[in-house]
């Protein structure tokens, strides 16, 4: 706003706003990650990706019982297995076109091996262990200027230093070494 006040912090709403609300100021206003003809498919993908993967890692990491952890953990890998199968037949989650669904999943995938595997105990498999998902994640990472916006040191420091109930010492791991090329 004109006063500098944040008016929304709900990521699913912010991503929709960023898609079109600022087209008048955009360098490429024709870019549309939520096209009308794919909205039903995008919404359907977003629903299960959010439940199983995006929110699933948090449900796993912050579980307070073995049963809750086991259920969330299973869901994360059910979701990643589903993404792997989907990407073996098409380049993006909603078909042949890069959409909002891809960017919403990317934010979890890019952090997964560096943070979620250890910090949230989602350690059955890493993203690098899923050939199609790993190739897809690297494609998104190298899309445009995306790589310039990803700071792995900051990501790791945020998670490991701020969640003291999960990491009482606040120690931030040095690894893993991941080749994003």
BAFI-3210 file (N, C-alpha, C; in Angstrom, 3 decimals, decimal comma, padded with zeros to 6 digits):
// residues 181
n [1|2|3|4|5|6|7|8|9|10|11|12|13|14|15|16|17|18|19|20|21|22|23|24|25|26|27|28|29|30|31|32|33|34|35|36|37|38|39|40|41|42|43|44|45|46|47|48|49|50|51|52|53|54|55|56|57|58|59|60|61|62|63|64|65|66|67|68|69|70|71|72|73|74|75|76|77|78|79|80|81|82|83|84|85|86|87|88|89|90|91|92|93|94|95|96|97|98|99|100|101|102|103|104|105|106|107|108|109|110|111|112|113|114|115|116|117|118|119|120|121|122|123|124|125|126|127|128|129|130|131|132|133|134|135|136|137|138|139|140|141|142|143|144|145|146|147|148|149|150|151|152|153|154|155|156|157|158|159|160|161|162|163|164|165|166|167|168|169|170|171|172|173|174|175|176|177|178|179|180|181]
n.u [000,835|000,253|001,123|003,018|002,293|001,914|-000,514|-001,382|-000,423|-000,786|000,350|-000,804|-002,700|-001,155|000,496|-001,369|-002,135|000,297|000,447|-001,250|-002,187|-000,398|000,166|000,250|002,636|004,496|007,288|006,830|003,869|002,223|002,788|001,336|000,638|-001,576|-003,604|-006,854|-007,911|-006,615|-007,158|-008,846|-007,418|-004,967|-005,850|-006,727|-004,332|-002,832|-004,244|-003,764|-000,969|-000,356|-001,513|-000,244|002,542|003,662|002,500|002,720|005,428|005,751|003,818|005,003|007,483|006,718|005,235|003,787|003,423|004,170|002,379|001,180|003,440|004,208|001,999|002,058|004,633|004,384|002,509|003,959|005,816|004,124|003,016|005,340|006,089|003,900|004,218|006,637|005,813|003,943|005,562|007,105|005,685|005,008|006,091|005,469|003,453|000,748|000,589|001,805|002,676|004,232|003,091|001,321|001,058|003,449|005,329|004,450|004,991|007,744|008,935|008,963|010,357|012,917|013,980|013,997|016,071|018,140|017,052|014,502|014,825|016,580|015,903|013,080|012,723|012,054|013,139|013,155|013,612|015,573|015,187|016,988|017,002|014,839|014,501|012,950|011,689|013,902|015,214|013,240|013,051|015,572|015,316|013,358|014,738|016,735|015,276|014,801|015,697|015,594|017,434|019,124|017,658|017,609|018,900|020,726|022,159|020,856|018,285|018,771|019,815|017,570|015,608|016,975|017,948|015,770|013,733|013,743|012,554|012,761|015,442|017,331|019,976|020,516|022,352|023,533|023,622|026,453|026,247|023,865|026,102|025,090|024,756|023,546|023,625]
n.v [-001,189|002,382|003,273|001,495|-000,794|-004,255|-006,094|-008,630|-011,926|-014,469|-017,017|-018,381|-016,578|-014,310|-015,160|-015,352|-012,681|-011,548|-012,635|-011,168|-008,684|-006,595|-006,043|-003,672|-002,573|-004,390|-005,895|-007,908|-008,255|-010,079|-012,620|-015,345|-017,247|-018,476|-019,358|-019,072|-021,367|-023,467|-023,380|-025,057|-027,482|-026,612|-025,768|-028,225|-029,733|-028,078|-028,480|-031,197|-031,213|-029,206|-030,254|-032,806|-032,368|-029,544|-028,559|-030,904|-031,428|-029,705|-030,670|-033,099|-032,282|-030,799|-032,544|-033,967|-036,436|-039,903|-041,178|-039,026|-037,995|-040,254|-040,478|-038,002|-038,105|-040,353|-039,278|-037,162|-038,564|-040,097|-038,036|-036,984|-039,246|-039,358|-036,951|-037,548|-039,652|-038,266|-036,312|-037,881|-038,179|-035,689|-032,249|-030,357|-029,722|-029,227|-030,022|-029,123|-026,595|-024,077|-023,248|-021,652|-023,773|-025,178|-023,333|-023,085|-025,639|-025,712|-024,065|-025,662|-027,927|-026,884|-026,387|-028,826|-030,979|-029,604|-028,681|-029,863|-032,674|-033,285|-031,483|-031,566|-034,217|-035,709|-038,002|-040,286|-040,418|-038,265|-035,264|-035,381|-038,078|-038,705|-039,005|-037,620|-035,567|-034,245|-033,323|-031,594|-029,767|-028,576|-027,395|-025,442|-023,971|-022,832|-021,245|-018,241|-015,638|-016,977|-018,565|-016,631|-015,621|-017,439|-018,271|-020,377|-020,498|-018,591|-019,732|-022,157|-021,128|-019,734|-021,790|-023,689|-022,097|-020,728|-022,446|-023,474|-025,380|-027,651|-027,768|-027,318|-026,414|-024,664|-025,023|-024,811|-026,846|-027,589|-028,798|-030,008|-030,745|-029,780|-030,174|-027,949|-027,681]
n.w [000,000|-000,107|002,297|002,983|004,241|004,703|003,076|002,675|003,365|002,510|000,679|-001,541|-002,433|-002,914|-005,033|-007,082|-007,287|-008,127|-010,636|-012,346|-011,319|-011,383|-014,002|-015,480|-014,778|-015,466|-017,163|-018,966|-019,591|-020,862|-020,031|-018,544|-015,906|-014,996|-016,895|-018,377|-019,720|-018,482|-015,813|-014,210|-014,213|-013,112|-010,569|-009,544|-009,483|-007,769|-005,387|-004,491|-004,503|-002,658|-000,274|000,054|-000,419|-000,330|002,137|003,433|004,108|006,247|008,006|008,566|009,677|011,953|013,421|016,343|017,251|016,718|015,023|013,622|012,324|010,766|009,028|007,667|006,538|004,833|003,065|001,872|000,275|-001,273|-002,759|-004,062|-005,547|-007,236|-008,646|-009,938|-011,663|-013,233|-014,484|-016,102|-018,358|-019,325|-019,669|-017,673|-014,703|-015,328|-017,928|-021,108|-020,617|-018,686|-015,513|-012,762|-010,944|-011,196|-010,201|-007,583|-006,567|-007,000|-005,033|-002,776|-003,689|-004,290|-001,817|-000,607|-000,486|000,775|003,174|004,102|004,095|006,242|008,419|008,636|008,640|006,346|004,875|003,216|000,439|-001,660|-003,630|-005,745|-006,169|-007,664|-010,917|-013,013|-011,570|-010,514|-012,846|-013,812|-011,649|-011,795|-014,337|-013,813|-011,882|-013,448|-015,120|-016,740|-014,605|-012,222|-010,704|-009,662|-007,588|-005,580|-002,529|-000,968|001,433|003,024|003,088|004,475|006,914|007,834|008,344|010,052|012,141|013,192|013,987|016,789|018,416|016,936|016,367|018,705|019,217|017,188|015,208|011,928|009,155|007,030|004,546|002,116|-000,670|-003,712|-007,143|-009,260|-011,965]
ca.u [000,000|000,992|001,696|004,036|001,741|001,638|-001,958|-001,688|000,741|-001,212|001,116|-001,654|-003,347|-000,115|000,939|-002,416|-002,016|001,495|000,224|-001,926|-002,569|000,593|000,497|000,533|004,020|005,327|008,068|006,214|002,504|001,537|003,082|000,182|000,850|-002,882|-004,479|-008,240|-008,183|-005,960|-007,423|-009,383|-006,305|-004,032|-006,456|-006,735|-002,949|-002,467|-004,898|-003,056|000,430|-000,304|-001,815|000,732|003,957|003,962|002,141|003,114|006,737|005,555|003,106|006,009|008,473|006,168|004,393|004,054|003,239|004,684|001,294|001,046|004,634|004,137|000,981|002,553|005,789|003,857|001,874|004,998|006,400|003,031|002,948|006,528|005,980|002,885|004,856|007,604|005,059|003,353|006,602|007,663|004,865|004,776|007,144|005,016|002,388|-000,560|000,712|002,945|002,882|004,642|001,974|001,375|001,235|004,876|006,036|004,077|005,743|009,175|009,421|009,225|011,398|014,236|014,434|013,802|017,286|018,952|016,423|013,420|015,294|017,109|015,211|011,698|012,771|011,446|014,403|013,060|014,331|015,842|014,731|017,953|016,727|013,700|015,071|012,108|011,478|015,177|015,419|012,219|013,443|016,707|014,799|012,719|015,808|017,464|014,326|014,993|016,612|015,191|018,601|019,665|016,818|017,688|020,068|020,649|022,649|019,758|017,216|019,171|019,896|016,210|014,958|017,701|018,177|014,538|012,863|014,515|011,916|013,241|016,899|017,631|021,317|020,586|023,449|023,131|024,531|027,235|025,838|024,573|026,646|024,175|025,126|022,319|023,811]
ca.v [000,000|003,645|003,434|000,472|-001,874|-005,517|-006,317|-010,045|-012,810|-015,809|-017,250|-018,765|-015,358|-013,419|-015,630|-014,975|-011,234|-011,273|-013,090|-010,201|-007,412|-005,558|-006,090|-002,320|-002,249|-005,549|-005,884|-008,899|-008,437|-011,174|-013,880|-015,720|-018,554|-018,998|-019,127|-019,502|-022,719|-024,468|-023,099|-026,231|-028,419|-025,998|-025,829|-029,626|-030,083|-027,322|-029,042|-032,355|-030,854|-028,485|-031,144|-033,879|-031,979|-028,219|-028,559|-032,201|-031,359|-029,037|-031,617|-034,067|-031,636|-030,307|-033,577|-034,165|-037,855|-040,793|-041,414|-037,848|-037,970|-041,347|-040,149|-036,894|-038,633|-041,181|-038,383|-036,446|-039,430|-040,394|-036,880|-036,929|-040,355|-038,943|-035,947|-038,263|-040,346|-037,244|-035,655|-038,815|-038,100|-034,305|-031,397|-029,545|-030,357|-029,099|-030,363|-028,642|-025,172|-023,674|-022,563|-021,393|-025,040|-025,495|-022,421|-023,407|-026,826|-025,402|-023,502|-026,785|-028,783|-026,253|-026,450|-030,169|-031,707|-028,779|-028,428|-030,727|-034,047|-033,394|-030,677|-032,032|-035,682|-036,301|-038,533|-041,554|-040,147|-036,863|-034,856|-035,890|-039,501|-038,780|-038,466|-036,638|-034,416|-033,536|-032,600|-030,539|-028,762|-027,827|-026,539|-024,277|-023,218|-022,088|-020,474|-016,801|-015,215|-017,635|-018,989|-015,458|-015,303|-018,530|-018,155|-021,577|-020,195|-017,918|-020,718|-023,060|-020,373|-019,447|-022,969|-024,316|-021,175|-020,171|-023,492|-024,002|-026,575|-028,771|-027,711|-026,483|-025,820|-023,648|-025,319|-024,871|-027,773|-027,056|-029,427|-030,885|-030,184|-030,148|-029,590|-027,482|-027,576]
ca.w [000,000|-000,079|003,639|003,171|005,059|004,025|003,143|002,519|003,426|002,106|-000,546|-002,679|-002,922|-003,422|-006,349|-008,034|-007,490|-008,914|-012,003|-013,222|-010,695|-011,658|-015,426|-015,973|-014,442|-015,812|-018,399|-019,851|-019,082|-021,547|-019,346|-017,723|-015,291|-014,582|-018,051|-018,220|-020,215|-017,632|-014,392|-013,504|-014,041|-012,165|-009,234|-009,106|-009,143|-006,568|-004,198|-003,950|-004,258|-001,383|000,846|000,226|-000,496|000,238|003,549|003,976|004,760|007,541|008,871|008,991|010,532|013,211|014,039|017,770|017,566|015,677|014,063|012,760|011,484|009,795|008,022|006,848|005,816|003,740|002,106|001,116|-000,753|-002,208|-003,647|-004,918|-006,499|-008,215|-009,500|-010,780|-012,716|-014,095|-015,276|-017,075|-019,560|-019,755|-019,106|-016,544|-013,931|-015,984|-019,344|-021,886|-020,363|-017,347|-014,860|-011,321|-010,223|-011,202|-009,292|-006,201|-006,174|-007,041|-003,769|-001,869|-004,265|-004,239|-000,424|-000,070|-000,126|001,668|004,471|004,572|004,325|007,595|009,427|008,785|008,668|005,144|004,377|002,491|-000,804|-001,943|-004,960|-006,719|-006,377|-008,588|-012,158|-013,712|-010,682|-010,410|-014,113|-013,801|-010,657|-012,369|-015,420|-013,197|-011,226|-014,482|-015,928|-016,584|-013,538|-010,976|-009,918|-008,966|-006,427|-004,606|-001,666|-000,136|002,773|003,723|003,297|005,560|008,169|008,295|008,922|011,153|013,257|013,765|014,539|017,921|018,966|016,125|016,322|019,875|019,176|016,142|014,283|010,522|008,473|005,914|003,295|001,191|-001,903|-004,793|-008,431|-009,908|-013,412]
c.u [000,873|001,649|002,789|003,572|001,494|000,151|-002,344|-000,397|000,376|-000,613|000,249|-002,377|-002,321|000,324|-000,094|-002,354|-000,830|001,327|-000,370|-002,194|-001,616|001,025|000,857|001,988|005,006|006,078|007,452|004,789|001,731|001,814|001,933|000,392|-000,446|-003,891|-005,861|-008,496|-007,546|-006,297|-007,952|-008,273|-005,302|-004,575|-006,455|-005,334|-002,534|-003,032|-004,107|-001,581|000,553|-000,489|-000,701|002,172|004,222|003,679|002,573|004,465|006,625|004,813|004,070|006,953|007,961|005,223|004,788|003,739|003,797|003,633|001,141|002,232|004,548|003,145|001,473|003,710|005,333|003,227|002,875|005,511|005,359|002,940|004,135|006,535|004,985|003,460|005,844|006,895|004,477|004,393|007,319|006,892|004,611|005,788|006,752|003,810|001,027|-000,471|001,974|003,330|003,252|003,533|002,275|001,636|002,712|005,639|005,691|004,818|007,238|009,699|009,698|010,364|012,788|014,823|014,558|015,094|018,141|018,367|015,492|013,860|015,777|016,239|013,791|011,575|012,022|012,575|014,326|013,850|014,552|015,280|015,695|017,768|015,529|014,152|014,226|011,888|012,753|015,447|014,477|012,608|014,610|016,259|014,164|013,758|016,538|016,551|014,547|016,045|016,316|016,398|019,188|018,883|016,908|019,002|020,009|021,159|021,545|018,632|017,564|019,237|018,504|015,608|015,676|017,888|016,885|013,605|013,581|013,866|012,343|014,763|017,383|018,996|021,423|021,712|022,890|024,110|025,253|026,779|024,350|025,156|025,777|024,605|023,858|022,472|023,209]
c.v [001,243|003,890|002,419|-000,696|-003,118|-005,813|-007,779|-010,846|-014,254|-016,099|-017,604|-017,554|-014,404|-013,857|-015,301|-013,478|-010,906|-011,687|-012,004|-008,830|-006,267|-005,540|-004,719|-001,926|-003,315|-005,360|-006,821|-009,187|-009,576|-012,536|-014,167|-017,133|-019,172|-018,760|-019,751|-020,941|-023,818|-024,318|-024,303|-027,242|-027,887|-026,100|-027,253|-030,069|-029,375|-027,957|-030,219|-032,061|-030,127|-029,448|-032,150|-033,391|-030,645|-028,161|-029,861|-032,176|-030,701|-029,945|-032,677|-033,439|-031,216|-031,301|-033,752|-035,589|-038,677|-041,033|-040,246|-037,747|-039,032|-041,035|-039,041|-037,348|-039,455|-040,307|-037,628|-037,320|-039,987|-039,259|-036,799|-038,058|-040,004|-037,898|-036,617|-038,952|-039,352|-036,639|-036,601|-038,755|-036,703|-033,403|-030,615|-030,200|-030,315|-029,365|-029,814|-027,201|-024,930|-022,843|-022,302|-022,668|-025,418|-024,618|-022,701|-024,649|-026,526|-024,909|-024,583|-027,648|-028,186|-026,295|-027,875|-030,829|-030,930|-028,638|-029,546|-032,156|-034,223|-032,728|-031,171|-033,549|-036,342|-036,938|-039,887|-041,477|-038,642|-036,523|-035,376|-037,376|-039,750|-038,191|-037,389|-035,389|-033,589|-032,738|-031,402|-029,412|-027,934|-026,932|-025,282|-023,376|-022,328|-021,284|-018,980|-016,489|-015,883|-017,986|-017,834|-015,122|-016,348|-018,423|-019,311|-021,340|-019,534|-018,901|-021,619|-022,334|-020,089|-020,657|-023,484|-023,400|-020,691|-021,212|-024,183|-025,222|-027,823|-028,882|-026,814|-025,794|-024,690|-023,872|-025,487|-025,793|-027,111|-027,608|-029,327|-030,112|-030,693|-029,431|-029,230|-027,327|-028,733]
c.w [000,000|001,267|003,919|004,006|004,200|004,189|002,985|002,622|003,104|000,730|-001,744|-003,263|-003,525|-004,816|-007,428|-008,326|-008,391|-010,369|-012,887|-012,615|-011,019|-013,119|-015,987|-015,736|-014,913|-017,115|-019,430|-019,389|-019,741|-020,912|-018,385|-017,196|-014,775|-015,711|-017,861|-018,612|-019,364|-016,151|-013,625|-013,224|-013,021|-010,745|-008,683|-008,683|-007,855|-005,304|-003,635|-003,686|-002,919|-000,214|001,099|000,347|000,197|001,739|004,221|004,668|006,131|008,518|009,391|010,012|011,890|013,890|015,500|018,221|016,417|014,611|013,097|011,808|010,394|008,681|007,097|005,963|004,613|002,664|001,256|-000,018|-001,712|-003,233|-004,588|-005,937|-007,606|-009,173|-010,445|-011,943|-013,713|-015,028|-016,230|-018,387|-020,080|-019,062|-017,855|-015,877|-014,604|-017,483|-019,974|-021,594|-018,896|-016,709|-013,381|-010,529|-010,132|-010,213|-007,839|-005,712|-006,093|-005,693|-002,729|-002,402|-004,099|-002,824|000,101|000,403|000,875|003,065|004,910|004,856|005,760|008,641|009,697|008,694|007,509|004,332|003,678|001,181|-000,902|-003,323|-006,023|-006,998|-007,291|-009,924|-012,838|-012,865|-010,581|-011,681|-014,188|-012,839|-011,169|-013,512|-014,857|-012,533|-012,233|-015,403|-015,672|-015,533|-012,201|-010,110|-009,114|-007,700|-005,321|-003,834|-000,663|001,284|003,598|004,045|004,481|006,901|008,720|009,005|010,162|012,360|013,910|014,369|015,693|018,561|018,192|016,162|017,465|019,838|018,162|015,153|012,876|009,802|007,301|004,572|003,095|000,005|-003,046|-006,062|-009,189|-011,414|-014,085]
res [x|x|x|x|x|x|x|x|x|x|x|x|x|x|x|x|x|x|x|x|x|x|x|x|x|x|x|x|x|x|x|x|x|x|x|x|x|x|x|x|x|x|x|x|x|x|x|x|x|x|x|x|x|x|x|x|x|x|x|x|x|x|x|x|x|x|x|x|x|x|x|x|x|x|x|x|x|x|x|x|x|x|x|x|x|x|x|x|x|x|x|x|x|x|x|x|x|x|x|x|x|x|x|x|x|x|x|x|x|x|x|x|x|x|x|x|x|x|x|x|x|x|x|x|x|x|x|x|x|x|x|x|x|x|x|x|x|x|x|x|x|x|x|x|x|x|x|x|x|x|x|x|x|x|x|x|x|x|x|x|x|x|x|x|x|x|x|x|x|x|x|x|x|x|x|x|x|x|x|x|x]
***
